[in-house]
C-alpha cells in the first residue's frame, strides 16, 4: 500500500539513458532534464576506504581530465550499455530525485528506458535492475530505433516502411519499422565517442600532439564534416607535444577532420546498405520514396545529409532537434502506453 502511495505522488518518467547524455521526460511536462552521463567519485583511503559520489551531470563533466589522484570523473555508460552498475544506479537515483524535488515521499515512478537494439538480455536486465534500485515501481524498455521513429512522428503503426538512423554517443542504430514492430534492426559501436577517439588518434599520429576528449569533441562540433566537398574551416588546437612534453598549438582544418572521421562514417554507410539489402522489397520501395530519417547527436555533424544521400541514393531527412528526438519518442510511448503497448521490448 505504501508503495502504491509513493507511486501516486510520483510523476512517470521516460529516460534516454545515453552514453554521452541522460535526458528525462516527465509525463505531461516534456523534457525537464538534460545532463551529461558523467559521475565524479572521490576515493577514500585508509582502513574504511570507499567511494563517495562527489558530483553528477554537468558539474562532473567539467571535471573530466582535470581531476587530482583522489577524484575520478567517469562515464558509467559505455557503448550504450552499463559499464559500472553501482555508479549508474547512483546516477539514476540522483537524476530521479532532481526531477522529483520538493516531494514528501521518496519517488517511486513508472519508468520507460531506451536500450540499444543490439543489447543482450544480460545488459537489458542490468538497466532494468539499475532503475529498480533507483526507486522505480515498474520498468519498461523500448529499443532506440523505435523510440526515434515515434519521436520523429513516423507512421509506425501503418503497413508502410520507415527507416531511421540514430547516431548517438556510444552506438549508431539502424531500424526499419512497419506495423508497430522492427522488421530489421542493427546496432553499431560506431558513434560520437568513436569519432572523438578517431580525431585524438589522427592528431597524435600526424602531429605528435596529445589532446583530450573535450578538445576532440569541440573540433568535431566546430569544424568537423561528413562530406569531402564541404567548405573548408580551420581552428587552433592546443595540446601536449609527445616528444618534448610541453604545450603546443597547431591549426587544424576540416579536410583533415573528415579524413579522421571517414573510416567510422564508412561503417555507418555499410550498415545502412546492409539494412536495405535485408529489407523486403515492398518496404524498400516505401523507404526509397520517403527516405531515411536521421536523428541523434551525430545528425548535427555538418553535411552528413549530403554524404548519406551521395552514398545511399536515398532522400535524407534530419529530424527537428535530433538531440532530443529519442527522449521525446520515449515520452510519447509513456503517454500513449495503452495504444503503443506493442512497441516495448521484452527480455
Secondary structure, DSSP 8 states (H G I E B T S, - for coil): -HHHHHHHTS--EEEEE-SSEEEEEETTTEEEEEEES-EEEEE--STT--EEEEEETHHHHTTTT---TTEEEE-SEETTEES-HHHHHHHHHHHHHHHTTT-SS----EEEEEE-TT--HHHHHHHHHHHHHTT-SEEEEEEHHHHHHHHTT--TTSSS-EEEEEE-SS-EEEEEEETTEEEEEEEES-SHHHHHHHHHHHHHHHH-EE--HHHHHHHHHHH-BSSTTS---EEEEEEEETTT-SEEEEEEEHHHHHHHHHHHHHHHHHHHHHHHHHS-HHHHHHHHHH-EEEESGGGGSBTHHHHHHHHH-S-EEE-TTGGGHHHHHHHHHHHTTTTSGGGEE--
